[in-house]
Amino acid sequence: MCATRPQWSCTHPTRGYLLRVDLATPKRVPTLAQERALDQAMAARQTCGECGRRFYICLSKKLGCCLECFDGTPVDPSSCMPAPAPVTHRLAA
């Protein structure tokens, strides 16, 4: 059935196969550069500007920092991501 004419079957190419799982096509797989860009964008939204901790949730743009830095409300340690390991370079020079 079509949304504009319920008595007709919808043969429009973009609307015909919405519910047919056997005719659905898979999503495109993002490239590594796209995944890196998305991770950087999420890191900017999840990192506190004051203390530098990254949280699992997006922080408020209005506050610009986490609640602990804003008003001293303690933050649950399980809501923070672990800090990445420091990078050590092993140059052979």
C-alpha positions as protocol buffer text, in pm:
chain_id: "A"
residue {
  index: 1
  type: MET
  ca { x: 0 y: 0 z: 0 }
}
residue {
  index: 2
  type: CYS
  ca { x: 116 y: 350 z: -74 }
}
residue {
  index: 3
  type: ALA
  ca { x: 89 y: 635 z: 175 }
}
residue {
  index: 4
  type: THR
  ca { x: -72 y: 877 z: -70 }
}
residue {
  index: 5
  type: ARG
  ca { x: -306 y: 621 z: -232 }
}
residue {
  index: 6
  type: PRO
  ca { x: -381 y: 334 z: 9 }
}
residue {
  index: 7
  type: GLN
  ca { x: -584 y: 144 z: -248 }
}
residue {
  index: 8
  type: TRP
  ca { x: -281 y: 111 z: -483 }
}
residue {
  index: 9
  type: SER
  ca { x: 38 y: -82 z: -430 }
}
residue {
  index: 10
  type: CYS
  ca { x: 346 y: 136 z: -405 }
}
residue {
  index: 11
  type: THR
  ca { x: 592 y: 72 z: -689 }
}
residue {
  index: 12
  type: HIS
  ca { x: 820 y: 370 z: -626 }
}
residue {
  index: 13
  type: PRO
  ca { x: 1183 y: 247 z: -616 }
}
residue {
  index: 14
  type: THR
  ca { x: 1267 y: 420 z: -287 }
}
residue {
  index: 15
  type: ARG
  ca { x: 952 y: 314 z: -104 }
}
residue {
  index: 16
  type: GLY
  ca { x: 875 y: -33 z: -232 }
}
residue {
  index: 17
  type: TYR
  ca { x: 1113 y: -250 z: -32 }
}
residue {
  index: 18
  type: LEU
  ca { x: 1114 y: -88 z: 312 }
}
residue {
  index: 19
  type: LEU
  ca { x: 973 y: -390 z: 492 }
}
residue {
  index: 20
  type: ARG
  ca { x: 1105 y: -670 z: 271 }
}
residue {
  index: 21
  type: VAL
  ca { x: 1411 y: -805 z: 452 }
}
residue {
  index: 22
  type: ASP
  ca { x: 1502 y: -1041 z: 169 }
}
residue {
  index: 23
  type: LEU
  ca { x: 1530 y: -749 z: -77 }
}
residue {
  index: 24
  type: ALA
  ca { x: 1714 y: -510 z: 157 }
}
residue {
  index: 25
  type: THR
  ca { x: 2071 y: -412 z: 76 }
}
residue {
  index: 26
  type: PRO
  ca { x: 2343 y: -394 z: 343 }
}
residue {
  index: 27
  type: LYS
  ca { x: 2474 y: -64 z: 474 }
}
residue {
  index: 28
  type: ARG
  ca { x: 2804 y: 70 z: 352 }
}
residue {
  index: 29
  type: VAL
  ca { x: 3094 y: -2 z: 583 }
}
residue {
  index: 30
  type: PRO
  ca { x: 3262 y: 324 z: 696 }
}
residue {
  index: 31
  type: THR
  ca { x: 3627 y: 374 z: 614 }
}
residue {
  index: 32
  type: LEU
  ca { x: 3891 y: 403 z: 886 }
}
residue {
  index: 33
  type: ALA
  ca { x: 3915 y: 779 z: 821 }
}
residue {
  index: 34
  type: GLN
  ca { x: 3537 y: 817 z: 873 }
}
residue {
  index: 35
  type: GLU
  ca { x: 3550 y: 616 z: 1195 }
}
residue {
  index: 36
  type: ARG
  ca { x: 3845 y: 825 z: 1319 }
}
residue {
  index: 37
  type: ALA
  ca { x: 3658 y: 1148 z: 1240 }
}
residue {
  index: 38
  type: LEU
  ca { x: 3349 y: 1024 z: 1427 }
}
residue {
  index: 39
  type: ASP
  ca { x: 3560 y: 923 z: 1726 }
}
residue {
  index: 40
  type: GLN
  ca { x: 3726 y: 1265 z: 1735 }
}
residue {
  index: 41
  type: ALA
  ca { x: 3387 y: 1439 z: 1718 }
}
residue {
  index: 42
  type: MET
  ca { x: 3250 y: 1223 z: 2000 }
}
residue {
  index: 43
  type: ALA
  ca { x: 3566 y: 1280 z: 2205 }
}
residue {
  index: 44
  type: ALA
  ca { x: 3516 y: 1655 z: 2175 }
}
residue {
  index: 45
  type: ARG
  ca { x: 3159 y: 1620 z: 2306 }
}
residue {
  index: 46
  type: GLN
  ca { x: 3250 y: 1379 z: 2586 }
}
residue {
  index: 47
  type: THR
  ca { x: 3569 y: 1538 z: 2723 }
}
residue {
  index: 48
  type: CYS
  ca { x: 3558 y: 1790 z: 3007 }
}
residue {
  index: 49
  type: GLY
  ca { x: 3731 y: 2116 z: 2923 }
}
residue {
  index: 50
  type: GLU
  ca { x: 3849 y: 2169 z: 3282 }
}
residue {
  index: 51
  type: CYS
  ca { x: 3981 y: 1833 z: 3403 }
}
residue {
  index: 52
  type: GLY
  ca { x: 4028 y: 1657 z: 3069 }
}
residue {
  index: 53
  type: ARG
  ca { x: 3840 y: 1338 z: 3165 }
}
residue {
  index: 54
  type: ARG
  ca { x: 3638 y: 1164 z: 2893 }
}
residue {
  index: 55
  type: PHE
  ca { x: 3292 y: 1036 z: 2988 }
}
residue {
  index: 56
  type: TYR
  ca { x: 3067 y: 774 z: 2831 }
}
residue {
  index: 57
  type: ILE
  ca { x: 2794 y: 1037 z: 2788 }
}
residue {
  index: 58
  type: CYS
  ca { x: 2799 y: 1369 z: 2606 }
}
residue {
  index: 59
  type: LEU
  ca { x: 2854 y: 1664 z: 2837 }
}
residue {
  index: 60
  type: SER
  ca { x: 2633 y: 1972 z: 2843 }
}
residue {
  index: 61
  type: LYS
  ca { x: 2735 y: 2245 z: 2599 }
}
residue {
  index: 62
  type: LYS
  ca { x: 2579 y: 2497 z: 2833 }
}
residue {
  index: 63
  type: LEU
  ca { x: 2814 y: 2411 z: 3118 }
}
residue {
  index: 64
  type: GLY
  ca { x: 3121 y: 2334 z: 2908 }
}
residue {
  index: 65
  type: CYS
  ca { x: 3255 y: 2096 z: 3172 }
}
residue {
  index: 66
  type: CYS
  ca { x: 3153 y: 1804 z: 3393 }
}
residue {
  index: 67
  type: LEU
  ca { x: 2937 y: 1854 z: 3702 }
}
residue {
  index: 68
  type: GLU
  ca { x: 3230 y: 1794 z: 3936 }
}
residue {
  index: 69
  type: CYS
  ca { x: 3424 y: 2082 z: 3781 }
}
residue {
  index: 70
  type: PHE
  ca { x: 3113 y: 2302 z: 3760 }
}
residue {
  index: 71
  type: ASP
  ca { x: 2970 y: 2277 z: 4111 }
}
residue {
  index: 72
  type: GLY
  ca { x: 3161 y: 2004 z: 4293 }
}
residue {
  index: 73
  type: THR
  ca { x: 2904 y: 1726 z: 4252 }
}
residue {
  index: 74
  type: PRO
  ca { x: 3101 y: 1400 z: 4274 }
}
residue {
  index: 75
  type: VAL
  ca { x: 3119 y: 1197 z: 3955 }
}
residue {
  index: 76
  type: ASP
  ca { x: 3072 y: 821 z: 3955 }
}
residue {
  index: 77
  type: PRO
  ca { x: 3408 y: 669 z: 3854 }
}
residue {
  index: 78
  type: SER
  ca { x: 3233 y: 412 z: 3632 }
}
residue {
  index: 79
  type: SER
  ca { x: 3101 y: 695 z: 3410 }
}
residue {
  index: 80
  type: CYS
  ca { x: 3455 y: 792 z: 3301 }
}
residue {
  index: 81
  type: MET
  ca { x: 3655 y: 619 z: 3031 }
}
residue {
  index: 82
  type: PRO
  ca { x: 3995 y: 488 z: 3131 }
}
residue {
  index: 83
  type: ALA
  ca { x: 4285 y: 708 z: 3023 }
}
residue {
  index: 84
  type: PRO
  ca { x: 4467 y: 581 z: 2715 }
}
residue {
  index: 85
  type: ALA
  ca { x: 4808 y: 430 z: 2772 }
}
residue {
  index: 86
  type: PRO
  ca { x: 5098 y: 667 z: 2702 }
}
residue {
  index: 87
  type: VAL
  ca { x: 5267 y: 611 z: 2370 }
}
residue {
  index: 88
  type: THR
  ca { x: 5629 y: 506 z: 2395 }
}
residue {
  index: 89
  type: HIS
  ca { x: 5847 y: 542 z: 2089 }
}
residue {
  index: 90
  type: ARG
  ca { x: 6116 y: 288 z: 2033 }
}
residue {
  index: 91
  type: LEU
  ca { x: 6337 y: 446 z: 1775 }
}
residue {
  index: 92
  type: ALA
  ca { x: 6654 y: 264 z: 1684 }
}
residue {
  index: 93
  type: ALA
  ca { x: 6872 y: 573 z: 1665 }
}
